[in-house]
Amino acid sequence: MAKIKEVRCIRTRRNGMWVIVKVLTDQPGLYGIGSASEVNHPGAVVT
């Protein structure tokens, strides 16, 4: 079973309001991508 190795937050759009996360695992080439936006408080997701 894969284990989470790292989570990267990527702020997009000009104002940084859309946050994407990339979840990396300990298995080469196995990762996940998803939206993690909080519309009113994007800074709450990205710390």
Helices and strands as residue ranges (DSSP letters): E 4-12, E 18-25, E 31-35, G 42-44
